[in-house]
Amino acid sequence: MKYALTLFSLLMVSFTSSANVSIITHAENTLTLSNDVIERIFLGKQKTLPSGHTIVPITMEEALEDQQTFNSTVLNKSSSQLKAYWSKLIFTGKGTPPKAVSTKDEMLELISTNPNMIGYVVGAVENHNVNVVATY
């Protein structure tokens, strides 16, 4: 029994860590973004695309595992590091964190109906009204 639990735990860790993160935009946006540009957008350092169009990042709520996966995979930051980062920007008046949604479906709906927004999905993207611009 002990070995079965250990094996199950190892399988769950490998399954969780293999989840991919897809950066998504509106289906009409057929662009490719570098990792640096994506990071800058989600950290509030860049508010326009290289084309000059305004871009608004959307993230998942802080307590959700998808947001933690995004933070570590894409931004290379822990949730506590990101919280400290945004607290400093808010305190100094130099930025506000991205709007947060609570479900994958809400993210897909918001991105598919707003050409100026960018977000992410952990796992498979099953909505054809969005364009995957990068995968991690």
N, C-alpha and C positions, 0 to 999 in steps of 0.2 A: 504494500500500500504506500509506504514511504517513497519508494522509487517511482511509482505511478504519479504521485503528486509532484515530485521533482521534475519528471519528464514533462508533465502537463505545464508546469511553470516555465520551463525552458521553451517549450513550443509557443506559449503565449508571449513571451518576451521576444522571440524571433519574429512572430507574426506582427506584433505591435511595432517593432522597430523597422519592419520592411514596408510599412504603409507609405505610399508616395503622396507628395503634396503637389497639387496642380494649381498654378496661378491662373486665374480666369478673368476674362473681360467679356464685354458684350460681343455677340456673334459677329457683328460688323467690323470689329477691330481685328484686323489681320496683321498684327505686329508681333515682333519678337523683342523681348526685353532682356538685357543682360542681368546677371545676378546682382551687380552693383546698383543698377537702376531700380530693380525691384526692392532691394533693401532700403535704398534712399526714400522710395515712395512710402513704404510701410513704417519708416521711422520719422516721417514728416519733414524730411530734408529736401524733398523734391515734390512739387505740386503740379508739374506739367510733364507730358511725355516728350521725347526728343522731337516730335512733330510740332510741339507747341500747344497741343490740346490739354486742357485741364484734366487731371485725374484725381479721383477720390478713393482712398483705400478703405476697405471694409474688412473687419476681422471678426473672429468668433469671441464670445464672452470669455472672460478670464478663467473661469473655473472649468471650462470644457477641455477635454483631452486633445481635441483637434487644434485648439489654440496653442497648447503646450507643444504639440508636435510641430506646428508651424514655427513657433518661436525658436525651437532648438534646431530644426532642419534648415530653415530659410534665413533667419536672422542671427543664428548662432548665439542666442541669448536664452537664459533661463527666464521663467516668469517673474522671478523677483528682480532680476537685472532690468527687465523691461519696465516693470512697475516703478523702479527707482528712476529710470531714464525719463519716463513720462511725468513723474512727480516733479522732477527738477524743471522740465520744460514748462509745465503748468504753473509752477511757483514763480518762475521768472517771466511768465507771459510770452514765451517764445514758441508755444505750440500746444496743440490739443491732440489727444490720442484718436485713432480712427474710430468711427462708429462701430459698435459691436452688435452682432446678431446672435440668436440663440440656437439655430438649427442649420443643418446643411441645406435643407429645402428653402429656408428663408434666404440664405446666401445666394443660392442659384436663382431664385425669383428676383431678388434685388439686382443682381449683376445682369441678368438676361433682359431686364427692362430699362436699364440705365447705361447708355453708352460711355459715360464719363467715369464709371466706377470700375475698380479692380478688387478682386478678392481671392479666396483660395478655397479649395476643397481637399480634404484628406481622403484618399481612396479613389474609387472610380468616379468619373464624371459621366453621368447618364443623361444630362440635359443637352440637347442639341442647340439651344439658344445661347450658349456661351462658347467662347473660344479659349482654348488652353494655350497660353503664351509661354509657359515654362513649366517644367516638371522637375521636382527634386526627389 
